[in-house]
Amino acid sequence: MKATSLTIHAGRASHMVGLREKIGYGLGDFASNLIWATTLTYIVFFYTDIYRIPPAYVAAILLVCRIANAVIDPVIGLAIDRRHGREKARPFLKWGAAPLAVATLLVFVPVGEAVGVKVAWAIGTFLLLSITYSFVNTAYGMLTNLMTTDTVGRLKLASARIIGANVGSVLIGWITLSGVALLGQGDQRQGFMLFMGATGVTAALCFLITHRMCRETVHYDAVPVTGGSGALARALLRNRPWLVLTLIKFLNSTANTLSLGSATFAAVHVLGLGAGFGGTLIAVLTASSFAGCWLATPVGRRLGSRAAVRVTNLAQAACFFALAFVPQTEVPVLALVAMIGLLIGMRDPVTYTMLSDTLDYGMARTGVNAMGLGYSIASAAYKVAAGIGGALSAGLLASSGYVAGAAVQPDSAKAAIVMGFALLPGALLLCSCLVTWAYPPDAEIEHRKSFVARE
């Protein structure tokens, strides 16, 4: 099919982004991960061991709410695509900051003692958090495409994003449990509520700073869409690189979320080092991922995007498998977790850049600007994967005879924790590595993008 020529109205469409923009953009994912990392790492622990919801119900809650994102995110993406005016995505950061802070607090407000009341409250508040998070985060993710068309500039923005995300995750890993203890004064329910209330306010302020420091400089003119959302969806289904990359990110997210959700349980019941060591594992993972981000640009340039993702996924899978068989002591486990984090940091900026490039590829191929819908569906897939990872973590506990709050667990529960912490994540990442062979060569992506005309 002949490529369609598009016009980008932008005085600085391919400009190299400045330090102010990189700092502002990085603060956005710092804010996101103050909330995202906490829910990934501690929500199962909070629901089962503190709020005392049975693990089977927790699995259902997480799965239902994350699958709801499959509807929520595309609706928000369509709203952004259909928004008129000079700026499409940036205003959503300002509009959504305060509601996100409120929703973050409500998730950790313990209501009722009856299981039915707890489950209903958990579903309602976690769904509200999913909606408000999607409202802000979908728009935030689209800014990469709207701030510059330069591939290197996008990679630098993606690296700033992952650095911000890792700083947020390291901070959460280090201070959450100690902050809960300090604020709760022996009452963990109160501690989590107060700590997460403060976290939500901090995240909202950071999104407002991102709104202030970042600007949209790229404005696309594409063929007008007359078939509504169906035409946009059909354009995406013709975009093979976007489909393949979405599957890769889905598998990666499921693997990482499953391992994160199992980390605290592994620290307590497999390693015998206490819940605090779970925070140490998360802090080491994210700190090493932060270091890996600085290698993303040279690795991406040296290997190319497709090969970089393939190699890092394969190496990460090997580390997860090794994690299940090394002596369950502090040093080897921390070493492998650090290597896993380093590989994540090297890979994730590259995949975010690839997502921006696949959306440009699709516009060049079809002439249809489905950027908002394309990003939001990819984001929804990522969040559904996170829900599946969390549900798998809780489901493994529920099916293995795990006893919430018990100091001693049966061997079957310990085996299930190792399965969720190491073996299943390794298998999922191996599958993701194999899927990279379906992604087109980098040269084909760049060739298709070259049909985009710039004024």
C-alpha positions as CSV (number, residue, x, y, z in Angstrom):
1,M,0.0,0.0,0.0
2,K,1.2,3.5,-0.8
3,A,2.2,5.5,2.2
4,T,0.1,8.6,2.8
5,S,1.8,11.9,3.2
6,L,1.0,13.7,6.4
7,T,1.8,17.3,7.5
8,I,3.2,18.2,10.9
9,H,2.6,21.8,11.8
10,A,5.4,22.6,14.2
11,G,8.2,25.1,14.3
12,R,10.3,22.8,16.4
13,A,8.9,19.4,15.4
14,S,12.3,17.7,15.3
15,H,14.1,19.8,17.8
16,M,16.3,18.3,20.5
17,V,14.4,18.6,23.8
18,G,16.0,20.8,26.4
19,L,16.9,20.1,30.1
20,R,13.8,21.9,31.4
21,E,11.6,19.6,29.3
22,K,13.4,16.5,30.3
23,I,13.2,17.3,34.0
24,G,9.5,18.2,33.7
25,Y,8.7,15.1,31.7
26,G,10.6,12.9,34.1
27,L,8.6,14.4,37.1
28,G,5.5,13.1,35.4
29,D,6.5,9.4,35.7
30,F,8.0,10.1,39.1
31,A,4.4,11.1,40.1
32,S,2.9,8.1,38.4
33,N,5.2,5.7,40.1
34,L,4.6,7.1,43.6
35,I,1.1,5.6,43.1
36,W,1.7,2.8,40.6
37,A,4.7,1.3,42.4
38,T,2.9,1.3,45.7
39,T,-0.2,-0.4,44.3
40,L,1.9,-3.0,42.4
41,T,4.1,-3.8,45.4
42,Y,1.9,-3.4,48.4
43,I,-1.8,-3.6,47.4
44,V,-2.0,-7.4,47.7
45,F,-0.2,-7.3,51.0
46,F,-2.5,-4.4,52.2
47,Y,-5.7,-6.2,51.1
48,T,-4.8,-9.7,52.5
49,D,-2.7,-9.1,55.6
50,I,-3.9,-5.7,56.8
51,Y,-7.4,-5.1,55.5
52,R,-8.0,-8.9,55.8
53,I,-9.8,-9.6,52.5
54,P,-9.5,-13.3,51.5
55,P,-6.8,-13.8,48.8
56,A,-9.3,-15.3,46.3
57,Y,-11.4,-12.1,46.5
58,V,-8.3,-10.0,46.2
59,A,-7.4,-11.8,42.9
60,A,-10.9,-11.1,41.6
61,I,-10.8,-7.4,42.6
62,L,-7.5,-6.7,40.9
63,L,-8.4,-8.6,37.8
64,V,-11.9,-7.0,37.4
65,C,-10.5,-3.4,38.0
66,R,-7.6,-3.8,35.6
67,I,-9.7,-5.3,32.9
68,A,-12.0,-2.3,33.3
69,N,-9.0,-0.3,32.0
70,A,-9.5,-2.0,28.7
71,V,-12.5,0.2,28.3
72,I,-11.5,3.2,30.3
73,D,-8.2,3.9,28.6
74,P,-9.5,3.8,25.0
75,V,-12.4,6.1,25.9
76,I,-9.8,8.6,27.2
77,G,-7.6,8.2,24.2
78,L,-10.6,8.9,21.9
79,A,-11.4,12.0,23.8
80,I,-7.8,13.2,23.3
81,D,-7.9,12.3,19.6
82,R,-11.1,14.3,19.1
83,R,-10.1,17.3,21.2
84,H,-9.8,20.5,19.2
85,G,-7.3,23.3,19.8
86,R,-3.6,23.8,19.8
87,E,-3.0,21.3,22.7
88,K,-4.5,17.9,22.8
89,A,-3.0,16.1,25.8
90,R,-1.3,18.5,28.2
91,P,-4.5,20.0,29.7
92,F,-5.5,16.6,31.1
93,L,-2.6,16.7,33.5
94,K,-4.0,19.8,35.2
95,W,-7.6,18.6,35.2
96,G,-6.8,15.2,36.6
97,A,-4.3,15.9,39.3
98,A,-6.6,16.6,42.2
99,P,-9.1,13.7,41.5
100,L,-6.1,11.4,41.4
101,A,-4.9,12.5,44.8
102,V,-8.4,11.9,46.3
103,A,-8.7,8.4,44.7
104,T,-5.3,7.4,46.0
105,L,-6.3,8.2,49.6
106,L,-9.7,6.4,49.3
107,V,-8.2,3.1,48.2
108,F,-6.4,2.9,51.5
109,V,-9.2,4.0,53.7
110,P,-10.4,0.9,55.6
111,V,-14.2,0.7,55.6
112,G,-16.3,-1.9,57.4
113,E,-15.6,-5.3,58.9
114,A,-17.9,-7.6,56.9
115,V,-16.2,-9.2,53.9
116,G,-18.9,-8.1,51.5
117,V,-18.5,-4.5,52.6
118,K,-14.7,-4.6,52.3
119,V,-14.9,-6.2,48.8
120,A,-17.5,-3.6,47.5
121,W,-15.4,-0.7,48.9
122,A,-12.2,-2.2,47.4
123,I,-13.7,-2.6,44.0
124,G,-15.3,0.9,44.0
125,T,-12.2,2.8,45.2
126,F,-9.7,0.8,43.1
127,L,-11.8,1.3,40.0
128,L,-11.9,5.1,40.8
129,L,-8.1,5.1,41.1
130,S,-7.9,3.2,37.8
131,I,-10.1,5.8,36.1
132,T,-8.3,8.9,37.5
133,Y,-4.9,7.4,36.9
134,S,-5.8,6.6,33.3
135,F,-7.1,10.1,32.8
136,V,-3.8,11.7,33.7
137,N,-1.3,9.0,32.6
138,T,-2.7,8.4,29.1
139,A,-2.4,12.1,28.3
140,Y,1.1,12.1,29.9
141,G,2.3,9.2,27.8
142,M,1.1,10.9,24.5
143,L,3.3,13.9,25.2
144,T,6.3,12.1,23.8
145,N,4.8,12.2,20.3
146,L,3.6,15.8,20.8
147,M,6.8,17.3,22.1
148,T,9.1,16.2,19.2
149,T,9.3,13.9,16.2
150,D,13.1,13.3,16.5
151,T,13.8,9.7,17.4
152,V,16.8,10.5,19.6
153,G,14.9,13.3,21.3
154,R,12.1,10.8,22.1
155,L,14.6,8.3,23.4
156,K,15.9,11.0,25.8
157,L,12.4,11.8,26.9
158,A,11.7,8.1,27.5
159,S,14.9,7.8,29.4
160,A,14.0,10.8,31.6
161,R,10.6,9.2,32.1
162,I,12.1,5.9,33.3
163,I,14.6,7.7,35.5
164,G,11.7,9.6,37.1
165,A,9.8,6.4,37.5
166,N,12.7,4.6,39.1
167,V,13.4,7.5,41.5
168,G,9.7,7.3,42.5
169,S,9.8,3.5,42.9
170,V,13.1,3.6,44.9
171,L,11.6,6.2,47.2
172,I,8.5,4.2,47.7
173,G,10.5,1.0,48.3
174,W,12.6,2.7,51.0
175,I,10.0,4.7,52.9
176,T,6.6,3.0,52.6
177,L,6.7,0.6,55.4
178,S,8.7,2.8,57.7
179,G,6.4,5.7,56.8
180,V,3.4,3.5,57.6
181,A,4.9,2.6,60.9
182,L,5.7,6.2,61.8
183,L,2.3,7.6,60.9
184,G,0.3,4.6,62.2
185,Q,2.0,4.4,65.6
186,G,1.2,0.7,65.7
187,D,-2.0,0.9,63.6
188,Q,-1.0,-0.3,60.1
189,R,-4.5,0.6,58.7
190,Q,-4.2,4.2,59.8
191,G,-0.5,4.3,58.7
192,F,-1.3,3.2,55.2
193,M,-4.2,5.6,55.0
194,L,-2.2,8.7,56.1
195,F,0.9,7.7,54.1
196,M,-1.0,7.2,50.8
197,G,-2.9,10.4,51.4
198,A,0.4,12.3,51.5
199,T,1.6,10.3,48.5
200,G,-1.4,11.3,46.4
201,V,-1.0,15.0,47.2
202,T,2.7,14.8,46.2
203,A,1.9,13.1,42.9
204,A,-0.7,15.7,42.1
205,L,1.8,18.5,42.7
206,C,4.3,16.8,40.4
207,F,1.8,16.5,37.6
208,L,1.1,20.2,37.8
209,I,4.8,20.9,37.5
210,T,5.0,18.7,34.4
211,H,2.0,20.6,32.9
212,R,4.0,23.8,33.5
213,M,7.3,22.7,32.2
214,C,6.3,20.7,29.1
215,R,4.8,22.1,25.8
216,E,3.2,20.5,22.8
217,T,5.1,21.6,19.7
218,V,3.9,18.9,17.2
219,H,0.5,19.1,15.5
220,Y,-0.5,16.5,13.0
221,D,-2.8,16.9,10.1
222,A,-4.1,13.5,8.8
223,V,-6.9,12.3,6.6
224,P,-10.2,13.2,8.3
225,V,-11.8,10.1,9.8
226,T,-15.5,9.6,8.8
227,G,-16.0,6.2,10.3
228,G,-15.7,7.2,13.9
229,S,-13.9,5.1,16.5
230,G,-14.4,2.0,14.2
231,A,-12.2,3.6,11.5
232,L,-9.6,4.4,14.1
233,A,-9.6,0.9,15.4
234,R,-9.3,-0.6,11.9
235,A,-6.3,1.7,11.2
236,L,-4.6,0.3,14.4
237,L,-5.3,-3.3,13.4
238,R,-3.4,-2.6,10.1
239,N,-0.4,-1.4,12.1
240,R,1.6,-4.7,12.7
241,P,4.5,-3.1,14.6
242,W,2.1,-1.5,17.1
243,L,0.3,-4.9,17.6
244,V,3.5,-6.8,18.1
245,L,5.0,-4.2,20.5
246,T,1.7,-4.1,22.5
247,L,2.0,-7.8,23.0
248,I,5.7,-7.5,24.0
249,K,4.9,-4.9,26.6
250,F,1.9,-6.9,27.8
251,L,4.1,-9.9,28.5
252,N,6.8,-7.8,30.1
253,S,4.3,-6.0,32.4
254,T,2.7,-9.3,33.5
255,A,6.0,-10.8,34.4
256,N,7.3,-7.8,36.3
257,T,4.0,-7.2,38.2
258,L,3.8,-10.8,39.2
259,S,7.3,-10.8,40.6
260,L,6.8,-7.4,42.4
261,G,3.5,-8.6,43.9
262,S,5.3,-11.7,45.3
263,A,8.4,-9.9,46.5
264,T,7.2,-9.1,50.0
265,F,5.9,-12.6,50.5
266,A,9.2,-14.0,49.3
267,A,11.1,-11.8,51.7
268,V,9.0,-12.9,54.7
269,H,8.2,-16.6,54.0
270,V,11.0,-17.9,51.7
271,L,14.0,-15.8,52.7
272,G,12.9,-15.3,56.3
273,L,14.2,-11.8,56.4
274,G,11.0,-9.9,57.2
275,A,8.6,-7.6,55.3
276,G,11.2,-4.8,55.4
277,F,13.5,-6.8,53.1
278,G,10.7,-6.8,50.6
279,G,11.1,-3.1,50.5
280,T,14.9,-3.6,50.1
281,L,14.3,-5.9,47.1
282,I,12.1,-3.2,45.4
283,A,14.6,-0.5,46.2
284,V,17.5,-2.5,44.7
285,L,15.4,-3.4,41.7
286,T,14.5,0.2,41.0
287,A,17.9,1.7,41.8
288,S,19.6,-0.7,39.4
289,S,16.9,0.1,36.8
290,F,17.7,3.8,37.3
291,A,21.3,2.9,36.4
292,G,20.2,1.0,33.4
293,C,18.3,4.0,32.0
294,W,21.6,5.7,31.4
295,L,22.7,2.8,29.2
296,A,19.4,2.8,27.2
297,T,20.5,5.3,24.6
298,P,23.9,3.8,23.7
299,V,22.5,0.3,23.8
300,G,19.6,1.3,21.5
301,R,21.9,3.0,19.1
302,R,24.4,0.1,19.1
303,L,22.0,-2.8,18.8
304,G,19.0,-1.2,17.3
305,S,15.6,-1.1,19.0
306,R,14.4,-4.6,18.1
307,A,17.6,-6.3,19.0
308,A,18.0,-4.4,22.3
309,V,14.6,-5.5,23.5
310,R,15.2,-9.1,22.4
311,V,18.6,-9.3,24.2
312,T,17.4,-7.7,27.4
313,N,14.3,-9.8,27.6
314,L,16.3,-13.0,27.2
315,A,18.9,-12.0,29.8
316,Q,16.1,-11.0,32.2
317,A,14.4,-14.4,31.8
318,A,17.7,-16.1,32.6
319,C,18.1,-14.1,35.8
320,F,14.5,-15.0,36.9
321,F,15.1,-18.7,36.4
322,A,18.4,-18.4,38.3
323,L,16.5,-16.7,41.1
324,A,14.5,-19.8,41.7
325,F,17.6,-22.1,42.1
326,V,20.3,-20.0,43.8
327,P,20.7,-20.3,47.6
328,Q,17.8,-18.4,49.2
329,T,20.1,-16.0,51.1
330,E,20.5,-12.3,50.9
331,V,23.6,-11.8,48.7
332,P,22.8,-13.9,45.6
333,V,19.1,-12.8,45.6
334,L,20.0,-9.2,45.8
335,A,22.7,-9.6,43.0
336,L,20.2,-11.2,40.7
337,V,17.5,-8.7,41.5
338,A,20.0,-5.9,40.7
339,M,20.8,-7.4,37.4
340,I,17.1,-7.8,36.6
341,G,16.6,-4.1,37.4
342,L,19.5,-3.1,35.2
343,L,18.1,-4.9,32.2
344,I,14.6,-3.4,32.8
345,G,16.2,0.1,32.8
346,M,18.0,-0.6,29.5
347,R,14.9,-2.0,27.9
348,D,11.9,0.2,28.9
349,P,13.0,3.5,27.4
350,V,13.6,1.7,24.1
351,T,10.1,0.2,24.2
352,Y,8.5,3.6,24.9
353,T,10.4,5.1,21.9
354,M,9.3,2.2,19.8
355,L,5.7,2.9,20.8
356,S,5.9,6.5,19.5
357,D,7.6,5.3,16.3
358,T,4.9,2.6,15.6
359,L,2.2,5.3,16.0
360,D,4.0,7.5,13.5
361,Y,4.4,4.4,11.3
362,G,0.7,3.8,11.4
363,M,-0.2,7.4,10.5
364,A,2.3,7.3,7.6
365,R,0.8,4.0,6.3
366,T,-3.0,4.8,6.7
367,G,-3.2,8.6,6.9
368,V,-5.3,8.2,10.0
369,N,-4.3,9.9,13.2
370,A,-5.1,7.3,15.8
371,M,-2.4,8.4,18.2
372,G,-4.6,8.8,21.2
373,L,-6.5,5.5,20.7
374,G,-3.3,3.7,19.9
375,Y,-1.4,4.9,23.0
376,S,-4.4,4.4,25.3
377,I,-5.0,0.8,24.1
378,A,-1.3,0.0,24.6
379,S,-1.6,1.6,28.1
380,A,-4.7,-0.4,28.8
381,A,-3.0,-3.6,27.8
382,Y,-0.1,-2.7,30.2
383,K,-2.6,-2.1,33.0
384,V,-4.6,-5.2,32.3
385,A,-1.3,-7.1,32.4
386,A,-0.6,-5.5,35.8
387,G,-4.0,-6.7,37.0
388,I,-3.3,-10.2,35.7
389,G,0.1,-10.2,37.4
390,G,-1.4,-9.1,40.7
391,A,-4.3,-11.6,40.3
392,L,-1.8,-14.4,39.6
393,S,0.1,-13.5,42.7
394,A,-3.0,-13.6,44.9
395,G,-4.4,-16.6,43.0
396,L,-1.2,-18.6,43.7
397,L,-1.5,-17.8,47.4
398,A,-5.2,-18.7,47.5
399,S,-4.6,-22.1,45.7
400,S,-1.6,-23.1,47.8
401,G,-3.0,-23.1,51.3
402,Y,-1.5,-19.7,52.3
403,V,-2.8,-18.5,55.7
404,A,-2.9,-14.7,55.8
405,G,-1.0,-13.2,58.8
406,A,0.5,-16.6,59.9
407,A,4.2,-16.6,60.7
408,V,4.7,-20.1,59.5
409,Q,3.4,-21.2,56.0
410,P,3.1,-24.7,54.5
411,D,5.6,-25.8,51.9
412,S,3.0,-25.6,49.2
413,A,2.6,-21.8,49.9
414,K,6.3,-21.3,49.8
415,A,6.5,-23.1,46.5
416,A,3.7,-20.9,45.1
417,I,5.6,-17.8,46.2
418,V,8.7,-18.9,44.4
419,M,6.6,-19.7,41.3
420,G,5.2,-16.1,41.4
421,F,8.5,-14.4,42.3
422,A,10.8,-16.1,39.8
423,L,9.7,-19.0,37.6
424,L,6.5,-17.7,35.9
425,P,8.1,-14.2,35.3
426,G,11.0,-16.0,33.6
427,A,8.7,-18.0,31.4
428,L,6.7,-14.9,30.4
429,L,9.9,-12.9,29.5
430,L,11.1,-15.8,27.4
431,C,7.9,-15.7,25.4
432,S,8.3,-11.9,25.0
433,C,11.8,-12.5,23.6
434,L,10.4,-14.9,21.0
435,V,7.7,-12.4,20.0
436,T,10.3,-9.8,19.0
437,W,11.0,-11.9,15.8
438,A,7.6,-10.7,14.6
439,Y,8.5,-7.1,14.9
440,P,9.7,-5.5,11.6
441,P,13.4,-4.4,11.2
442,D,14.2,-1.0,12.4
443,A,15.1,0.1,8.9
444,E,11.5,-0.6,7.7
445,I,10.0,1.5,10.5
446,E,12.3,4.4,9.7
447,H,11.6,4.1,6.0
448,R,7.8,4.2,6.5
449,K,8.2,7.2,8.9
450,S,10.2,9.0,6.2
451,F,7.0,9.5,4.2
452,V,5.8,12.0,6.8
453,A,6.3,15.4,5.3
454,R,7.3,18.3,7.6
455,E,6.6,21.9,7.0
